[in-house]
Amino acid sequence: MSKPCPFCNSLDLGVSRLDGDREGYPTQVLCYNCGCNGPWVYLKYVADRSCLEHVCELTGWNKRGE
Ligand SMILES: [Zn+2]
């Protein structure tokens, strides 16, 4: 399970990404409630919300606020 936002405790989280290049797609966890976001991670594939848990793990989102 992904943890709630460390700032506002919301579970309304999503995945945002920038345009990819040869290296992959810069991807991060995003909180729709307060607008904060987590560290970027470079993925080789296009992540969407179904990858949220995975992106949380990769970026250490779950460790924020602990
Ligand atoms: Zn938040």
N, CA, C, O and the ligand as a Tripos MOL2 file, in Angstrom:
@<TRIPOS>MOLECULE
protein
  265   263    67     0     0
PROTEIN
NO_CHARGES

@<TRIPOS>ATOM
      1 N           0.8390   -1.2090    0.0000 N.3       1 MET1
      2 CA          0.0000    0.0000    0.0000 C.3       1 MET1
      3 C           0.8700    1.2530    0.0000 C.2       1 MET1
      4 O           1.9160    1.2970    0.6480 O.2       1 MET1
      5 N           0.4330    2.2550   -0.7240 N.am      2 SER2
      6 CA          1.1380    3.5240   -0.6690 C.3       2 SER2
      7 C           0.6900    4.2740    0.5730 C.2       2 SER2
      8 O          -0.4630    4.1870    0.9950 O.2       2 SER2
      9 N           1.6180    5.0020    1.1370 N.am      3 LYS3
     10 CA          1.2880    5.7620    2.3390 C.3       3 LYS3
     11 C           0.6350    7.0770    1.9550 C.2       3 LYS3
     12 O           0.8290    7.5690    0.8440 O.2       3 LYS3
     13 N          -0.1330    7.6470    2.8660 N.am      4 PRO4
     14 CA         -0.7580    8.9380    2.5790 C.3       4 PRO4
     15 C           0.2780   10.0490    2.4510 C.2       4 PRO4
     16 O           1.4350    9.8930    2.8410 O.2       4 PRO4
     17 N          -0.1550   11.1420    1.9100 N.am      5 CYS5
     18 CA          0.7030   12.3110    1.7780 C.3       5 CYS5
     19 C           1.2740   12.6970    3.1510 C.2       5 CYS5
     20 O           0.5240   12.8090    4.1200 O.2       5 CYS5
     21 N           2.5910   12.9010    3.2370 N.am      6 PRO6
     22 CA          3.2080   13.2430    4.5230 C.3       6 PRO6
     23 C           2.8380   14.6480    4.9930 C.2       6 PRO6
     24 O           3.0660   14.9890    6.1540 O.2       6 PRO6
     25 N           2.2810   15.4490    4.1250 N.am      7 PHE7
     26 CA          1.9610   16.8280    4.5040 C.3       7 PHE7
     27 C           0.4950   17.0040    4.8740 C.2       7 PHE7
     28 O           0.1740   17.6810    5.8510 O.2       7 PHE7
     29 N          -0.3910   16.3950    4.0970 N.am      8 CYS8
     30 CA         -1.8210   16.6250    4.3520 C.3       8 CYS8
     31 C          -2.5640   15.3280    4.6440 C.2       8 CYS8
     32 O          -3.7700   15.3460    4.8890 O.2       8 CYS8
     33 N          -1.8470   14.1910    4.6190 N.am      9 ASN9
     34 CA         -2.4590   12.9010    4.9530 C.3       9 ASN9
     35 C          -3.4660   12.3970    3.9280 C.2       9 ASN9
     36 O          -4.1640   11.4150    4.1800 O.2       9 ASN9
     37 N          -3.5470   13.0420    2.7980 N.am     10 SER10
     38 CA         -4.4910   12.6150    1.7670 C.3      10 SER10
     39 C          -4.0080   11.3420    1.0810 C.2      10 SER10
     40 O          -2.8080   11.1050    0.9430 O.2      10 SER10
     41 N          -4.9610   10.5370    0.6610 N.am     11 LEU11
     42 CA         -4.6170    9.3520   -0.1270 C.3      11 LEU11
     43 C          -4.9080    9.5890   -1.6080 C.2      11 LEU11
     44 O          -4.8380    8.6700   -2.4240 O.2      11 LEU11
     45 N          -5.2300   10.8120   -1.9300 N.am     12 ASP12
     46 CA         -5.5290   11.1600   -3.3190 C.3      12 ASP12
     47 C          -4.2230   11.4410   -4.0600 C.2      12 ASP12
     48 O          -3.9010   12.5820   -4.3910 O.2      12 ASP12
     49 N          -3.4960   10.3780   -4.3030 N.am     13 LEU13
     50 CA         -2.1730   10.4910   -4.9020 C.3      13 LEU13
     51 C          -2.2030   10.0400   -6.3490 C.2      13 LEU13
     52 O          -3.0340    9.2200   -6.7400 O.2      13 LEU13
     53 N          -1.3130   10.5680   -7.1200 N.am     14 GLY14
     54 CA         -1.2170   10.1650   -8.5080 C.3      14 GLY14
     55 C           0.2240   10.1180   -8.9510 C.2      14 GLY14
     56 O           1.1420   10.3470   -8.1630 O.2      14 GLY14
     57 N           0.4080    9.8220  -10.2010 N.am     15 VAL15
     58 CA          1.7390    9.7500  -10.7870 C.3      15 VAL15
     59 C           1.8170   10.8080  -11.8830 C.2      15 VAL15
     60 O           0.9610   10.8640  -12.7650 O.2      15 VAL15
     61 N           2.8330   11.6300  -11.8220 N.am     16 SER16
     62 CA          3.0270   12.5800  -12.9130 C.3      16 SER16
     63 C           4.3700   12.3100  -13.5690 C.2      16 SER16
     64 O           5.2880   11.7940  -12.9330 O.2      16 SER16
     65 N           4.4800   12.6580  -14.8330 N.am     17 ARG17
     66 CA          5.7370   12.4300  -15.5170 C.3      17 ARG17
     67 C           5.9580   13.5000  -16.5780 C.2      17 ARG17
     68 O           5.0220   14.1470  -17.0480 O.2      17 ARG17
     69 N           7.2010   13.6600  -16.9320 N.am     18 LEU18
     70 CA          7.5730   14.5870  -17.9880 C.3      18 LEU18
     71 C           7.7910   13.8060  -19.2720 C.2      18 LEU18
     72 O           7.8000   12.5750  -19.2730 O.2      18 LEU18
     73 N           7.9660   14.5330  -20.3540 N.am     19 ASP19
     74 CA          8.2670   13.8790  -21.6240 C.3      19 ASP19
     75 C           9.5360   13.0540  -21.5020 C.2      19 ASP19
     76 O          10.5100   13.4660  -20.8730 O.2      19 ASP19
     77 N           9.5020   11.9100  -22.1020 N.am     20 GLY20
     78 CA         10.6560   11.0310  -22.0150 C.3      20 GLY20
     79 C          11.7280   11.3640  -23.0240 C.2      20 GLY20
     80 O          11.4820   12.0580  -24.0110 O.2      20 GLY20
     81 N          12.9060   10.8700  -22.7690 N.am     21 ASP21
     82 CA         13.9740   10.9070  -23.7560 C.3      21 ASP21
     83 C          14.5490    9.5000  -23.8560 C.2      21 ASP21
     84 O          13.9160    8.5320  -23.4360 O.2      21 ASP21
     85 N          15.7170    9.3940  -24.3990 N.am     22 ARG22
     86 CA         16.2900    8.0720  -24.6070 C.3      22 ARG22
     87 C          16.5030    7.3280  -23.2870 C.2      22 ARG22
     88 O          16.4980    6.0980  -23.2420 O.2      22 ARG22
     89 N          16.6900    8.0930  -22.2280 N.am     23 GLU23
     90 CA         16.9690    7.4910  -20.9210 C.3      23 GLU23
     91 C          15.7070    7.0010  -20.2220 C.2      23 GLU23
     92 O          15.7750    6.1310  -19.3540 O.2      23 GLU23
     93 N          14.5720    7.5480  -20.5910 N.am     24 GLY24
     94 CA         13.3490    7.1560  -19.9190 C.3      24 GLY24
     95 C          12.4800    8.3620  -19.6100 C.2      24 GLY24
     96 O          12.6210    9.4240  -20.2160 O.2      24 GLY24
     97 N          11.5800    8.1760  -18.6560 N.am     25 TYR25
     98 CA         10.6220    9.2080  -18.3130 C.3      25 TYR25
     99 C          10.7920    9.6530  -16.8660 C.2      25 TYR25
    100 O          10.6630    8.8370  -15.9540 O.2      25 TYR25
    101 N          11.0800   10.9290  -16.6410 N.am     26 PRO26
    102 CA         11.1180   11.4300  -15.2610 C.3      26 PRO26
    103 C           9.7200   11.3270  -14.6520 C.2      26 PRO26
    104 O           8.7590   11.8750  -15.1920 O.2      26 PRO26
    105 N           9.6150   10.6320  -13.5410 N.am     27 THR27
    106 CA          8.3220   10.3000  -12.9520 C.3      27 THR27
    107 C           8.3530   10.6080  -11.4610 C.2      27 THR27
    108 O           9.3830   10.4310  -10.8110 O.2      27 THR27
    109 N           7.2430   11.0620  -10.9210 N.am     28 GLN28
    110 CA          7.1840   11.3520   -9.4890 C.3      28 GLN28
    111 C           5.7840   11.1030   -8.9550 C.2      28 GLN28
    112 O           4.8140   11.0360   -9.7100 O.2      28 GLN28
    113 N           5.7010   10.9660   -7.6340 N.am     29 VAL29
    114 CA          4.4120   10.8660   -6.9630 C.3      29 VAL29
    115 C           3.9010   12.2810   -6.7040 C.2      29 VAL29
    116 O           4.6630   13.1790   -6.3470 O.2      29 VAL29
    117 N           2.6190   12.4560   -6.8890 N.am     30 LEU30
    118 CA          2.0080   13.7690   -6.7580 C.3      30 LEU30
    119 C           0.7850   13.6690   -5.8560 C.2      30 LEU30
    120 O           0.0040   12.7230   -5.9590 O.2      30 LEU30
    121 N           0.6230   14.6430   -4.9780 N.am     31 CYS31
    122 CA         -0.5730   14.6990   -4.1360 C.3      31 CYS31
    123 C          -1.5590   15.6730   -4.7570 C.2      31 CYS31
    124 O          -1.2680   16.8600   -4.9040 O.2      31 CYS31
    125 N          -2.7330   15.1600   -5.1200 N.am     32 TYR32
    126 CA         -3.7260   16.0240   -5.7540 C.3      32 TYR32
    127 C          -4.3650   16.9710   -4.7510 C.2      32 TYR32
    128 O          -4.9060   18.0100   -5.1290 O.2      32 TYR32
    129 N          -4.3050   16.6180   -3.4910 N.am     33 ASN33
    130 CA         -4.9790   17.4430   -2.4810 C.3      33 ASN33
    131 C          -4.2200   18.7250   -2.1700 C.2      33 ASN33
    132 O          -4.7980   19.8110   -2.2020 O.2      33 ASN33
    133 N          -2.9190   18.6060   -1.8650 N.am     34 CYS34
    134 CA         -2.1620   19.8080   -1.4800 C.3      34 CYS34
    135 C          -1.1460   20.1980   -2.5450 C.2      34 CYS34
    136 O          -0.5330   21.2620   -2.4510 O.2      34 CYS34
    137 N          -0.9620   19.3690   -3.5410 N.am     35 GLY35
    138 CA         -0.0930   19.7490   -4.6540 C.3      35 GLY35
    139 C           1.3790   19.4640   -4.4330 C.2      35 GLY35
    140 O           2.2000   19.7960   -5.2870 O.2      35 GLY35
    141 N           1.7340   18.8600   -3.3120 N.am     36 CYS36
    142 CA          3.1390   18.5430   -3.1000 C.3      36 CYS36
    143 C           3.5260   17.3380   -3.9560 C.2      36 CYS36
    144 O           2.6660   16.5940   -4.4270 O.2      36 CYS36
    145 N           4.8060   17.1630   -4.1440 N.am     37 ASN37
    146 CA          5.2410   16.0240   -4.9340 C.3      37 ASN37
    147 C           6.5310   15.4610   -4.3900 C.2      37 ASN37
    148 O           7.2580   16.1130   -3.6410 O.2      37 ASN37
    149 N           6.7950   14.2410   -4.7840 N.am     38 GLY38
    150 CA          7.9550   13.5280   -4.2700 C.3      38 GLY38
    151 C           9.1470   13.6640   -5.2030 C.2      38 GLY38
    152 O           9.0680   14.3280   -6.2360 O.2      38 GLY38
    153 N          10.2470   13.0320   -4.8320 N.am     39 PRO39
    154 CA         11.4510   13.0630   -5.6580 C.3      39 PRO39
    155 C          11.2070   12.3930   -7.0100 C.2      39 PRO39
    156 O          10.3510   11.5190   -7.1460 O.2      39 PRO39
    157 N          11.9710   12.8220   -7.9890 N.am     40 TRP40
    158 CA         11.8530   12.2470   -9.3270 C.3      40 TRP40
    159 C          12.6050   10.9260   -9.4160 C.2      40 TRP40
    160 O          13.6280   10.7200   -8.7630 O.2      40 TRP40
    161 N          12.0690   10.0470  -10.2400 N.am     41 VAL41
    162 CA         12.7890    8.8240  -10.5670 C.3      41 VAL41
    163 C          12.6810    8.6400  -12.0810 C.2      41 VAL41
    164 O          11.6650    8.9800  -12.6880 O.2      41 VAL41
    165 N          13.7150    8.1090  -12.6650 N.am     42 TYR42
    166 CA         13.7290    7.8780  -14.1080 C.3      42 TYR42
    167 C          13.2340    6.4800  -14.4010 C.2      42 TYR42
    168 O          13.8370    5.5040  -13.9560 O.2      42 TYR42
    169 N          12.1500    6.3690  -15.1390 N.am     43 LEU43
    170 CA         11.6110    5.0540  -15.4800 C.3      43 LEU43
    171 C          11.7570    4.7950  -16.9720 C.2      43 LEU43
    172 O          11.7500    5.7130  -17.7930 O.2      43 LEU43
    173 N          11.8880    3.5250  -17.2880 N.am     44 LYS44
    174 CA         12.0580    3.1350  -18.6900 C.3      44 LYS44
    175 C          10.7310    3.0010  -19.4100 C.2      44 LYS44
    176 O          10.6950    2.7910  -20.6220 O.2      44 LYS44
    177 N           9.6440    3.1210  -18.6680 N.am     45 TYR45
    178 CA          8.3280    2.9320  -19.2610 C.3      45 TYR45
    179 C           7.4100    4.0640  -18.8000 C.2      45 TYR45
    180 O           7.7320    4.8010  -17.8690 O.2      45 TYR45
    181 N           6.2910    4.1860  -19.4500 N.am     46 VAL46
    182 CA          5.3240    5.2170  -19.1030 C.3      46 VAL46
    183 C           4.4770    4.7330  -17.9330 C.2      46 VAL46
    184 O           3.6560    3.8270  -18.0790 O.2      46 VAL46
    185 N           4.6830    5.3400  -16.7830 N.am     47 ALA47
    186 CA          3.9450    4.9360  -15.5910 C.3      47 ALA47
    187 C           2.6270    5.7000  -15.5190 C.2      47 ALA47
    188 O           2.5600    6.8710  -15.8920 O.2      47 ALA47
    189 N           1.5890    5.0390  -15.0420 N.am     48 ASP48
    190 CA          0.3450    5.7420  -14.7600 C.3      48 ASP48
    191 C          -0.0560    5.4180  -13.3300 C.2      48 ASP48
    192 O           0.7430    4.8930  -12.5550 O.2      48 ASP48
    193 N          -1.2730    5.7290  -12.9950 N.am     49 ARG49
    194 CA         -1.6670    5.6060  -11.6030 C.3      49 ARG49
    195 C          -1.6120    4.1650  -11.1010 C.2      49 ARG49
    196 O          -1.4670    3.9250   -9.9030 O.2      49 ARG49
    197 N          -1.7260    3.2220  -12.0100 N.am     50 SER50
    198 CA         -1.6540    1.8220  -11.5980 C.3      50 SER50
    199 C          -0.2510    1.4710  -11.1130 C.2      50 SER50
    200 O          -0.0570    0.4480  -10.4560 O.2      50 SER50
    201 N           0.7170    2.3090  -11.4330 N.am     51 CYS51
    202 CA          2.0970    2.0870  -11.0010 C.3      51 CYS51
    203 C           2.4130    2.8670   -9.7290 C.2      51 CYS51
    204 O           3.5620    2.9050   -9.2890 O.2      51 CYS51
    205 N           1.4070    3.4800   -9.1490 N.am     52 LEU52
    206 CA          1.6430    4.3750   -8.0130 C.3      52 LEU52
    207 C           2.4680    3.7250   -6.9090 C.2      52 LEU52
    208 O           3.4270    4.3070   -6.4020 O.2      52 LEU52
    209 N           2.0760    2.5110   -6.5510 N.am     53 GLU53
    210 CA          2.7570    1.8340   -5.4580 C.3      53 GLU53
    211 C           4.2420    1.6540   -5.7630 C.2      53 GLU53
    212 O           5.1080    1.8620   -4.9130 O.2      53 GLU53
    213 N           4.4950    1.2640   -6.9920 N.am     54 HIS54
    214 CA          5.8640    1.0290   -7.4310 C.3      54 HIS54
    215 C           6.6690    2.3360   -7.4080 C.2      54 HIS54
    216 O           7.8060    2.3660   -6.9380 O.2      54 HIS54
    217 N           6.0760    3.3910   -7.9120 N.am     55 VAL55
    218 CA          6.7690    4.6850   -7.9390 C.3      55 VAL55
    219 C           7.0140    5.1800   -6.5130 C.2      55 VAL55
    220 O           8.0540    5.7730   -6.2280 O.2      55 VAL55
    221 N           6.0610    4.9360   -5.6260 N.am     56 CYS56
    222 CA          6.2370    5.2950   -4.2130 C.3      56 CYS56
    223 C           7.4700    4.6240   -3.6450 C.2      56 CYS56
    224 O           8.2760    5.2490   -2.9570 O.2      56 CYS56
    225 N           7.6030    3.3530   -3.9410 N.am     57 GLU57
    226 CA          8.7480    2.6030   -3.4290 C.3      57 GLU57
    227 C          10.0570    3.1330   -3.9910 C.2      57 GLU57
    228 O          11.0220    3.3450   -3.2580 O.2      57 GLU57
    229 N          10.0770    3.3420   -5.2970 N.am     58 LEU58
    230 CA         11.3050    3.7750   -5.9560 C.3      58 LEU58
    231 C          11.7800    5.1250   -5.4580 C.2      58 LEU58
    232 O          12.9810    5.3520   -5.3180 O.2      58 LEU58
    233 N          10.8450    6.0200   -5.1910 N.am     59 THR59
    234 CA         11.2270    7.3770   -4.8330 C.3      59 THR59
    235 C          11.3430    7.5710   -3.3360 C.2      59 THR59
    236 O          11.7570    8.6370   -2.8800 O.2      59 THR59
    237 N          10.9780    6.5450   -2.5550 N.am     60 GLY60
    238 CA         11.0540    6.6910   -1.1050 C.3      60 GLY60
    239 C           9.9260    7.5370   -0.5400 C.2      60 GLY60
    240 O          10.0230    8.0430    0.5770 O.2      60 GLY60
    241 N           8.8660    7.6890   -1.3020 N.am     61 TRP61
    242 CA          7.7070    8.4650   -0.8260 C.3      61 TRP61
    243 C           7.2550    7.9500    0.5320 C.2      61 TRP61
    244 O           6.9320    8.7320    1.4260 O.2      61 TRP61
    245 N           7.2340    6.6440    0.6790 N.am     62 ASN62
    246 CA          6.7430    6.0340    1.9110 C.3      62 ASN62
    247 C           7.5870    6.4010    3.1320 C.2      62 ASN62
    248 O           7.1310    6.3090    4.2710 O.2      62 ASN62
    249 N           8.8160    6.8150    2.8700 N.am     63 LYS63
    250 CA          9.7080    7.1350    3.9800 C.3      63 LYS63
    251 C           9.5960    8.5960    4.3960 C.2      63 LYS63
    252 O          10.1040    8.9910    5.4450 O.2      63 LYS63
    253 N           8.9290    9.3930    3.5680 N.am     64 ARG64
    254 CA          8.8390   10.8090    3.9000 C.3      64 ARG64
    255 C           7.9930   11.0000    5.1560 C.2      64 ARG64
    256 O           6.9690   10.3440    5.3480 O.2      64 ARG64
    257 N           8.4420   11.8960    5.9840 N.am     65 GLY65
    258 CA          7.6680   12.2210    7.1690 C.3      65 GLY65
    259 C           7.8790   11.2620    8.3180 C.2      65 GLY65
    260 O           7.2450   11.3850    9.3660 O.2      65 GLY65
    261 N           8.7800   10.2950    8.1180 N.am     66 GLU66
    262 CA          9.0390    9.3510    9.2160 C.3      66 GLU66
    263 C          10.3110    9.7120    9.9540 C.2      66 GLU66
    264 O          10.6860    9.0300   10.9070 O.2      66 GLU66
    265 ZN         -0.8030   16.3420    0.2300 Zn       67 ZN67
@<TRIPOS>BOND
     1     1     2 1
     2     2     3 1
     3     3     4 2
     4     3     5 am
     5     5     6 1
     6     6     7 1
     7     7     8 2
     8     7     9 am
     9     9    10 1
    10    10    11 1
    11    11    12 2
    12    11    13 am
    13    13    14 1
    14    14    15 1
    15    15    16 2
    16    15    17 am
    17    17    18 1
    18    18    19 1
    19    19    20 2
    20    19    21 am
    21    21    22 1
    22    22    23 1
    23    23    24 2
    24    23    25 am
    25    25    26 1
    26    26    27 1
    27    27    28 2
    28    27    29 am
    29    29    30 1
    30    30    31 1
    31    31    32 2
    32    31    33 am
    33    33    34 1
    34    34    35 1
    35    35    36 2
    36    35    37 am
    37    37    38 1
    38    38    39 1
    39    39    40 2
    40    39    41 am
    41    41    42 1
    42    42    43 1
    43    43    44 2
    44    43    45 am
    45    45    46 1
    46    46    47 1
    47    47    48 2
    48    47    49 am
    49    49    50 1
    50    50    51 1
    51    51    52 2
    52    51    53 am
    53    53    54 1
    54    54    55 1
    55    55    56 2
    56    55    57 am
    57    57    58 1
    58    58    59 1
    59    59    60 2
    60    59    61 am
    61    61    62 1
    62    62    63 1
    63    63    64 2
    64    63    65 am
    65    65    66 1
    66    66    67 1
    67    67    68 2
    68    67    69 am
    69    69    70 1
    70    70    71 1
    71    71    72 2
    72    71    73 am
    73    73    74 1
    74    74    75 1
    75    75    76 2
    76    75    77 am
    77    77    78 1
    78    78    79 1
    79    79    80 2
    80    79    81 am
    81    81    82 1
    82    82    83 1
    83    83    84 2
    84    83    85 am
    85    85    86 1
    86    86    87 1
    87    87    88 2
    88    87    89 am
    89    89    90 1
    90    90    91 1
    91    91    92 2
    92    91    93 am
    93    93    94 1
    94    94    95 1
    95    95    96 2
    96    95    97 am
    97    97    98 1
    98    98    99 1
    99    99   100 2
   100    99   101 am
   101   101   102 1
   102   102   103 1
   103   103   104 2
   104   103   105 am
   105   105   106 1
   106   106   107 1
   107   107   108 2
   108   107   109 am
   109   109   110 1
   110   110   111 1
   111   111   112 2
   112   111   113 am
   113   113   114 1
   114   114   115 1
   115   115   116 2
   116   115   117 am
   117   117   118 1
   118   118   119 1
   119   119   120 2
   120   119   121 am
   121   121   122 1
   122   122   123 1
   123   123   124 2
   124   123   125 am
   125   125   126 1
   126   126   127 1
   127   127   128 2
   128   127   129 am
   129   129   130 1
   130   130   131 1
   131   131   132 2
   132   131   133 am
   133   133   134 1
   134   134   135 1
   135   135   136 2
   136   135   137 am
   137   137   138 1
   138   138   139 1
   139   139   140 2
   140   139   141 am
   141   141   142 1
   142   142   143 1
   143   143   144 2
   144   143   145 am
   145   145   146 1
   146   146   147 1
   147   147   148 2
   148   147   149 am
   149   149   150 1
   150   150   151 1
   151   151   152 2
   152   151   153 am
   153   153   154 1
   154   154   155 1
   155   155   156 2
   156   155   157 am
   157   157   158 1
   158   158   159 1
   159   159   160 2
   160   159   161 am
   161   161   162 1
   162   162   163 1
   163   163   164 2
   164   163   165 am
   165   165   166 1
   166   166   167 1
   167   167   168 2
   168   167   169 am
   169   169   170 1
   170   170   171 1
   171   171   172 2
   172   171   173 am
   173   173   174 1
   174   174   175 1
   175   175   176 2
   176   175   177 am
   177   177   178 1
   178   178   179 1
   179   179   180 2
   180   179   181 am
   181   181   182 1
   182   182   183 1
   183   183   184 2
   184   183   185 am
   185   185   186 1
   186   186   187 1
   187   187   188 2
   188   187   189 am
   189   189   190 1
   190   190   191 1
   191   191   192 2
   192   191   193 am
   193   193   194 1
   194   194   195 1
   195   195   196 2
   196   195   197 am
   197   197   198 1
   198   198   199 1
   199   199   200 2
   200   199   201 am
   201   201   202 1
   202   202   203 1
   203   203   204 2
   204   203   205 am
   205   205   206 1
   206   206   207 1
   207   207   208 2
   208   207   209 am
   209   209   210 1
   210   210   211 1
   211   211   212 2
   212   211   213 am
   213   213   214 1
   214   214   215 1
   215   215   216 2
   216   215   217 am
   217   217   218 1
   218   218   219 1
   219   219   220 2
   220   219   221 am
   221   221   222 1
   222   222   223 1
   223   223   224 2
   224   223   225 am
   225   225   226 1
   226   226   227 1
   227   227   228 2
   228   227   229 am
   229   229   230 1
   230   230   231 1
   231   231   232 2
   232   231   233 am
   233   233   234 1
   234   234   235 1
   235   235   236 2
   236   235   237 am
   237   237   238 1
   238   238   239 1
   239   239   240 2
   240   239   241 am
   241   241   242 1
   242   242   243 1
   243   243   244 2
   244   243   245 am
   245   245   246 1
   246   246   247 1
   247   247   248 2
   248   247   249 am
   249   249   250 1
   250   250   251 1
   251   251   252 2
   252   251   253 am
   253   253   254 1
   254   254   255 1
   255   255   256 2
   256   255   257 am
   257   257   258 1
   258   258   259 1
   259   259   260 2
   260   259   261 am
   261   261   262 1
   262   262   263 1
   263   263   264 2
@<TRIPOS>SUBSTRUCTURE
     1 MET1         2 RESIDUE 1 A MET
     2 SER2         6 RESIDUE 1 A SER
     3 LYS3        10 RESIDUE 1 A LYS
     4 PRO4        14 RESIDUE 1 A PRO
     5 CYS5        18 RESIDUE 1 A CYS
     6 PRO6        22 RESIDUE 1 A PRO
     7 PHE7        26 RESIDUE 1 A PHE
     8 CYS8        30 RESIDUE 1 A CYS
     9 ASN9        34 RESIDUE 1 A ASN
    10 SER10       38 RESIDUE 1 A SER
    11 LEU11       42 RESIDUE 1 A LEU
    12 ASP12       46 RESIDUE 1 A ASP
    13 LEU13       50 RESIDUE 1 A LEU
    14 GLY14       54 RESIDUE 1 A GLY
    15 VAL15       58 RESIDUE 1 A VAL
    16 SER16       62 RESIDUE 1 A SER
    17 ARG17       66 RESIDUE 1 A ARG
    18 LEU18       70 RESIDUE 1 A LEU
    19 ASP19       74 RESIDUE 1 A ASP
    20 GLY20       78 RESIDUE 1 A GLY
    21 ASP21       82 RESIDUE 1 A ASP
    22 ARG22       86 RESIDUE 1 A ARG
    23 GLU23       90 RESIDUE 1 A GLU
    24 GLY24       94 RESIDUE 1 A GLY
    25 TYR25       98 RESIDUE 1 A TYR
    26 PRO26      102 RESIDUE 1 A PRO
    27 THR27      106 RESIDUE 1 A THR
    28 GLN28      110 RESIDUE 1 A GLN
    29 VAL29      114 RESIDUE 1 A VAL
    30 LEU30      118 RESIDUE 1 A LEU
    31 CYS31      122 RESIDUE 1 A CYS
    32 TYR32      126 RESIDUE 1 A TYR
    33 ASN33      130 RESIDUE 1 A ASN
    34 CYS34      134 RESIDUE 1 A CYS
    35 GLY35      138 RESIDUE 1 A GLY
    36 CYS36      142 RESIDUE 1 A CYS
    37 ASN37      146 RESIDUE 1 A ASN
    38 GLY38      150 RESIDUE 1 A GLY
    39 PRO39      154 RESIDUE 1 A PRO
    40 TRP40      158 RESIDUE 1 A TRP
    41 VAL41      162 RESIDUE 1 A VAL
    42 TYR42      166 RESIDUE 1 A TYR
    43 LEU43      170 RESIDUE 1 A LEU
    44 LYS44      174 RESIDUE 1 A LYS
    45 TYR45      178 RESIDUE 1 A TYR
    46 VAL46      182 RESIDUE 1 A VAL
    47 ALA47      186 RESIDUE 1 A ALA
    48 ASP48      190 RESIDUE 1 A ASP
    49 ARG49      194 RESIDUE 1 A ARG
    50 SER50      198 RESIDUE 1 A SER
    51 CYS51      202 RESIDUE 1 A CYS
    52 LEU52      206 RESIDUE 1 A LEU
    53 GLU53      210 RESIDUE 1 A GLU
    54 HIS54      214 RESIDUE 1 A HIS
    55 VAL55      218 RESIDUE 1 A VAL
    56 CYS56      222 RESIDUE 1 A CYS
    57 GLU57      226 RESIDUE 1 A GLU
    58 LEU58      230 RESIDUE 1 A LEU
    59 THR59      234 RESIDUE 1 A THR
    60 GLY60      238 RESIDUE 1 A GLY
    61 TRP61      242 RESIDUE 1 A TRP
    62 ASN62      246 RESIDUE 1 A ASN
    63 LYS63      250 RESIDUE 1 A LYS
    64 ARG64      254 RESIDUE 1 A ARG
    65 GLY65      258 RESIDUE 1 A GLY
    66 GLU66      262 RESIDUE 1 A GLU
    67 ZN67       265 GROUP 0 **** ****
